[in-house]
Amino acid sequence: MRSITFLVVLVAVIGLSACSQAIRDDGTVLKQPKYDELLKSISGQNGRLCIRERDINGYGTLNSHVLSVASRKNKHYLVTTMYSCPSLQHSMRAAFIGSFSDFCGGRDKIATDEESCPIRNIYEFDSRDAAFEAFDQAKEKYQAVEQEIKEIRRKKS
């Protein structure tokens, strides 16, 4: 029974990883990047920040992987989740659950009524505009790779 379960999980993992990559004509593998990797590259930050929970002034969801968080200290943050958290896009409220009085990437989570979403990283920006500009750049790169993967698959089918 364990062997069958292992085999089913292995096939699922291989199948899912194949959805986010393609092989170019020159043999190189094109992988769909995570928003977190793109924001790390764009911002030049490592994402290992903490926000004081009492400084959080509001939040909004940019997609199922990235949240925008406003701070009372005139800073703006982009918060990435470990995995897709679709309930963040339609939930009326969310709880920032941190250790002590800080909310940190790689350690804490955001919870809605439907799910709990572990935080991967937090990126700090001097303004909302700068944060949204970084997100827009990441989204543009993400969509460009996504489109290239689709075109490669279309050619090969």
JOZI-V187940 format. One record per residue. N is the residue number from 1. RES is the residue in three letters. PHI is phi in whole degrees, 0 to 359 (NA if undefined). OMEGA is omega in degrees with one decimal (999 if undefined). D_CENTER is the distance of its C-alpha to the mean C-alpha in Angstrom with 1 decimal. Layout:
n: [N:N]
res: [RES:RES]
phi: [PHI:PHI]
omega: [OMEGA:OMEGA]
d_center: [D_CENTER:D_CENTER]
//
This chain:
n: [1:2:3:4:5:6:7:8:9:10:11:12:13:14:15:16:17:18:19:20:21:22:23:24:25:26:27:28:29:30:31:32:33:34:35:36:37:38:39:40:41:42:43:44:45:46:47:48:49:50:51:52:53:54:55:56:57:58:59:60:61:62:63:64:65:66:67:68:69:70:71:72:73:74:75:76:77:78:79:80:81:82:83:84:85:86:87:88:89:90:91:92:93:94:95:96:97:98:99:100:101:102:103:104:105:106:107:108:109:110:111:112:113:114:115:116:117:118:119:120:121:122:123:124:125:126:127:128:129:130:131:132:133:134:135:136:137:138:139:140:141:142:143:144:145:146:147:148:149:150:151:152:153:154:155:156:157]
res: [MET:ARG:SER:ILE:THR:PHE:LEU:VAL:VAL:LEU:VAL:ALA:VAL:ILE:GLY:LEU:SER:ALA:CYS:SER:GLN:ALA:ILE:ARG:ASP:ASP:GLY:THR:VAL:LEU:LYS:GLN:PRO:LYS:TYR:ASP:GLU:LEU:LEU:LYS:SER:ILE:SER:GLY:GLN:ASN:GLY:ARG:LEU:CYS:ILE:ARG:GLU:ARG:ASP:ILE:ASN:GLY:TYR:GLY:THR:LEU:ASN:SER:HIS:VAL:LEU:SER:VAL:ALA:SER:ARG:LYS:ASN:LYS:HIS:TYR:LEU:VAL:THR:THR:MET:TYR:SER:CYS:PRO:SER:LEU:GLN:HIS:SER:MET:ARG:ALA:ALA:PHE:ILE:GLY:SER:PHE:SER:ASP:PHE:CYS:GLY:GLY:ARG:ASP:LYS:ILE:ALA:THR:ASP:GLU:GLU:SER:CYS:PRO:ILE:ARG:ASN:ILE:TYR:GLU:PHE:ASP:SER:ARG:ASP:ALA:ALA:PHE:GLU:ALA:PHE:ASP:GLN:ALA:LYS:GLU:LYS:TYR:GLN:ALA:VAL:GLU:GLN:GLU:ILE:LYS:GLU:ILE:ARG:ARG:LYS:LYS:SER]
phi: [NA:298:296:293:299:300:297:297:296:298:296:296:295:296:296:292:291:291:290:251:208:208:255:289:300:278:94:284:267:258:250:290:286:276:303:299:297:293:294:298:293:292:276:75:257:268:83:270:245:232:238:292:303:289:273:288:256:166:211:211:264:269:197:284:241:226:245:256:235:266:245:293:263:59:248:227:233:248:246:255:260:295:214:298:233:298:294:295:285:235:287:281:208:213:252:271:254:234:276:59:248:252:240:236:289:78:226:251:212:245:240:248:294:261:203:243:243:294:272:275:213:229:243:257:226:286:207:298:300:295:295:291:295:297:297:299:296:297:297:298:295:301:292:295:293:302:293:297:298:298:294:298:294:296:295:274:265]
omega: [179.0:-180.0:179.8:178.7:179.1:-179.3:179.4:179.3:179.8:178.9:179.5:-180.0:178.7:179.0:179.5:-179.9:178.4:-180.0:-173.9:177.4:177.7:179.3:178.9:179.2:-179.7:176.6:178.7:-179.5:176.4:-179.4:175.8:-180.0:173.3:176.9:-180.0:178.8:-179.6:178.9:177.0:-179.8:-177.2:-174.9:-175.5:-180.0:177.6:176.3:-177.2:179.3:172.2:175.6:173.5:-177.2:-178.4:178.8:-179.7:-175.6:-179.7:179.6:174.7:-179.6:178.0:170.2:-175.5:179.0:-172.0:174.3:174.0:-178.3:177.2:-178.7:175.3:-177.3:177.6:172.5:177.4:-175.1:167.0:-176.1:178.4:179.3:-179.3:-179.6:-179.3:179.7:-174.5:-178.1:178.4:-177.1:-177.3:-179.2:179.1:-179.8:176.7:177.9:175.1:-174.4:-177.6:175.0:-178.7:-178.4:-179.5:176.6:-169.9:174.0:177.8:-175.5:-169.8:-175.0:173.3:-178.1:171.3:176.7:-174.2:-175.4:176.4:-174.1:177.6:-179.5:175.6:-176.7:177.4:-179.8:-176.4:178.6:-178.1:-179.2:176.1:-179.8:179.9:178.3:-179.2:176.5:177.6:178.4:179.5:176.8:179.0:180.0:179.2:178.3:179.0:-178.5:177.9:178.5:178.2:179.3:179.0:177.6:178.8:-179.9:178.3:-179.4:-179.5:180.0:-174.7:-178.5:999]
d_center: [35.0:32.5:32.8:32.0:28.9:27.7:28.5:26.7:23.4:23.9:24.5:21.4:19.1:21.0:20.8:17.0:16.6:19.1:17.2:14.6:17.3:20.8:23.8:25.3:29.0:29.4:27.9:24.6:21.4:18.8:15.3:12.3:9.9:6.2:4.7:5.1:8.4:9.3:9.0:10.9:13.4:14.0:14.4:16.3:14.9:14.0:11.7:14.2:15.3:16.7:17.6:20.9:20.4:23.5:22.2:19.4:21.0:18.6:15.1:13.8:10.9:9.9:8.3:7.2:3.5:5.0:8.4:11.4:13.9:17.5:19.8:23.6:24.0:23.2:19.8:16.5:13.1:9.5:7.6:4.1:4.7:6.3:6.6:7.0:9.0:11.4:13.9:12.1:13.0:16.7:17.4:20.0:19.1:16.7:17.8:16.3:17.7:18.4:21.2:24.2:23.4:20.2:16.5:14.8:11.6:12.2:14.9:14.5:12.9:12.9:15.4:16.6:19.9:18.3:15.7:14.3:10.6:10.4:8.7:7.5:8.5:10.2:11.5:14.9:16.8:20.4:20.0:18.1:19.1:17.8:14.3:14.4:16.0:13.3:10.7:13.4:14.0:10.5:10.8:14.3:13.7:11.2:14.0:16.7:15.7:15.2:18.7:20.2:19.3:20.9:23.9:24.5:24.5:26.8:29.2:29.4:30.1]
//
